[in-house]
Amino acid sequence: MSSQRSGVLELAVLGILHETPMHGYELRKRLNSLLGAFRAFGYGSLYPALKDLLAKGLIADEIAGGPASGPPRPLDRPRRSKIVYRLTAEGKERLQDLLAQSGPASWEDDGFGVHFAFFGLTQADIRMRILEGRRSRLEERLEGFRAAATRRRERVDQYTLELQRHGLESVEREVRWLNELIASERQSGGRPEGTGHPGTGHPGTGAAHTGSPGTGGETTEGGGATVIV
């Protein structure tokens, strides 16, 4: 797994566990719901990530209904016991650090959806920088699409043209959605209404979303900046 993809997974895991402790199967389902079917993570990538977070002290594990085990794990742990993962104080600090990042990695396809999902825990100025960065990135992509379509129009068949048109319309739709979000953030002074629970995605992520144009799924309420305690 690339470092950028592992960073996305780290943010997603810490953000979800900030809500409540949960065992691995529940966590995997929440990750797939949060990140969408096209960015689904399986056990093969999730459990190495959990092991790494445990080693760093960012999360802790315990037997459901029992005391925290912590490393090293007891040899006599019941085979069928569910191991529950929870966020540590160090994990909360790391989550704050990740949520404060607003550089290019937070605008790209892999990173934007998960950062947006935790906007309810993100400071208003960081939210705005991420939204504007994402819009700028997509506007660059639009220019590339249009230039390529002009060059290739006479050399491709109708199905390729339709595929190009579909890609162009998808990006245009997301740009319109971002324009609406940015205008709303500015109008509200960076304090969107609602709770901002994880699960709010954007056009193209496959996750739940905020009811933006052209997407299907559950509408969730956005949230203002929240201090993690």
LINKA-V992223 format. One record per residue. RES is the residue in one small letter. PHI is phi in whole degrees, -180 to 180 (NA if undefined). NEAR is the number of other ideal C-beta (glycine too) atoms within 8 Angstrom. Layout:
BEGIN
res=RES phi=PHI near=NEAR
res=RES phi=PHI near=NEAR
END
This chain:
BEGIN
res=m phi=NA near=5
res=s phi=-67 near=5
res=s phi=-64 near=5
res=q phi=-67 near=10
res=r phi=-68 near=9
res=s phi=-67 near=10
res=g phi=-66 near=11
res=v phi=-62 near=12
res=l phi=-65 near=14
res=e phi=-60 near=12
res=l phi=-61 near=14
res=a phi=-63 near=13
res=v phi=-64 near=15
res=l phi=-64 near=16
res=g phi=-66 near=15
res=i phi=-69 near=13
res=l phi=-70 near=15
res=h phi=-64 near=10
res=e phi=-69 near=7
res=t phi=-167 near=4
res=p phi=-63 near=8
res=m phi=-159 near=10
res=h phi=-86 near=10
res=g phi=-59 near=11
res=y phi=-65 near=6
res=e phi=-62 near=8
res=l phi=-63 near=15
res=r phi=-63 near=12
res=k phi=-63 near=8
res=r phi=-65 near=11
res=l phi=-64 near=15
res=n phi=-64 near=11
res=s phi=-69 near=9
res=l phi=-69 near=14
res=l phi=-92 near=15
res=g phi=95 near=12
res=a phi=-61 near=6
res=f phi=-81 near=6
res=r phi=-125 near=10
res=a phi=-64 near=9
res=f phi=-111 near=10
res=g phi=-101 near=7
res=y phi=-61 near=7
res=g phi=-63 near=6
res=s phi=-105 near=10
res=l phi=-69 near=15
res=y phi=-70 near=9
res=p phi=-61 near=8
res=a phi=-66 near=12
res=l phi=-63 near=14
res=k phi=-61 near=8
res=d phi=-67 near=8
res=l phi=-67 near=13
res=l phi=-64 near=12
res=a phi=-63 near=7
res=k phi=-83 near=8
res=g phi=77 near=8
res=l phi=-83 near=11
res=i phi=-134 near=14
res=a phi=-130 near=10
res=d phi=-120 near=13
res=e phi=-153 near=13
res=i phi=-77 near=12
res=a phi=-54 near=9
res=g phi=83 near=3
res=g phi=-122 near=7
res=p phi=-73 near=5
res=a phi=-62 near=7
res=s phi=-87 near=12
res=g phi=66 near=6
res=p phi=-77 near=6
res=p phi=-77 near=3
res=r phi=-76 near=7
res=p phi=-64 near=6
res=l phi=-71 near=4
res=d phi=-96 near=4
res=r phi=-59 near=9
res=p phi=-57 near=6
res=r phi=-63 near=4
res=r phi=-97 near=4
res=s phi=-70 near=9
res=k phi=-86 near=7
res=i phi=-89 near=11
res=v phi=-102 near=11
res=y phi=-105 near=13
res=r phi=-137 near=11
res=l phi=-81 near=11
res=t phi=-95 near=10
res=a phi=-61 near=5
res=e phi=-66 near=9
res=g phi=-65 near=14
res=k phi=-65 near=12
res=e phi=-66 near=8
res=r phi=-64 near=12
res=l phi=-61 near=15
res=q phi=-59 near=9
res=d phi=-62 near=8
res=l phi=-66 near=11
res=l phi=-70 near=14
res=a phi=-85 near=8
res=q phi=-81 near=9
res=s phi=-137 near=8
res=g phi=-79 near=7
res=p phi=-54 near=7
res=a phi=-61 near=9
res=s phi=-82 near=12
res=w phi=-98 near=12
res=e phi=-71 near=10
res=d phi=-58 near=6
res=d phi=-69 near=9
res=g phi=-91 near=13
res=f phi=-63 near=13
res=g phi=-58 near=15
res=v phi=-74 near=13
res=h phi=-63 near=13
res=f phi=-64 near=11
res=a phi=-61 near=14
res=f phi=-110 near=13
res=f phi=-61 near=13
res=g phi=-65 near=15
res=l phi=-107 near=13
res=t phi=-110 near=12
res=q phi=-64 near=8
res=a phi=-60 near=12
res=d phi=-68 near=7
res=i phi=-69 near=12
res=r phi=-56 near=13
res=m phi=-65 near=12
res=r phi=-64 near=9
res=i phi=-68 near=15
res=l phi=-62 near=12
res=e phi=-69 near=9
res=g phi=-66 near=13
res=r phi=-64 near=11
res=r phi=-62 near=12
res=s phi=-62 near=9
res=r phi=-63 near=11
res=l phi=-71 near=12
res=e phi=-65 near=9
res=e phi=-64 near=8
res=r phi=-65 near=9
res=l phi=-61 near=12
res=e phi=-60 near=8
res=g phi=-65 near=8
res=f phi=-60 near=12
res=r phi=-67 near=9
res=a phi=-65 near=8
res=a phi=-66 near=9
res=a phi=-64 near=12
res=t phi=-66 near=7
res=r phi=-70 near=6
res=r phi=-100 near=10
res=r phi=-54 near=8
res=e phi=-88 near=3
res=r phi=-117 near=4
res=v phi=-125 near=7
res=d phi=-84 near=5
res=q phi=-66 near=5
res=y phi=-73 near=6
res=t phi=-66 near=9
res=l phi=-62 near=11
res=e phi=-64 near=8
res=l phi=-64 near=8
res=q phi=-64 near=13
res=r phi=-64 near=9
res=h phi=-62 near=8
res=g phi=-63 near=9
res=l phi=-64 near=12
res=e phi=-65 near=8
res=s phi=-64 near=11
res=v phi=-69 near=12
res=e phi=-61 near=9
res=r phi=-64 near=11
res=e phi=-69 near=12
res=v phi=-64 near=12
res=r phi=-61 near=9
res=w phi=-62 near=13
res=l phi=-65 near=12
res=n phi=-59 near=9
res=e phi=-65 near=9
res=l phi=-65 near=11
res=i phi=-64 near=12
res=a phi=-63 near=8
res=s phi=-66 near=9
res=e phi=-61 near=13
res=r phi=-68 near=9
res=q phi=-67 near=6
res=s phi=-90 near=9
res=g phi=70 near=6
res=g phi=80 near=12
res=r phi=-126 near=8
res=p phi=-64 near=12
res=e phi=-76 near=7
res=g phi=107 near=9
res=t phi=-102 near=6
res=g phi=67 near=14
res=h phi=-66 near=10
res=p phi=-56 near=11
res=g phi=124 near=11
res=t phi=-86 near=16
res=g phi=-108 near=16
res=h phi=-149 near=15
res=p phi=-54 near=12
res=g phi=103 near=7
res=t phi=-85 near=12
res=g phi=85 near=9
res=a phi=-93 near=15
res=a phi=-63 near=10
res=h phi=-145 near=15
res=t phi=-99 near=10
res=g phi=80 near=5
res=s phi=-79 near=11
res=p phi=-61 near=7
res=g phi=83 near=7
res=t phi=-120 near=10
res=g phi=-121 near=2
res=g phi=148 near=8
res=e phi=-80 near=6
res=t phi=-93 near=8
res=t phi=-117 near=11
res=e phi=-90 near=9
res=g phi=-78 near=11
res=g phi=-142 near=12
res=g phi=-85 near=10
res=a phi=-66 near=11
res=t phi=-128 near=8
res=v phi=-83 near=4
res=i phi=-81 near=8
res=v phi=-126 near=3
END
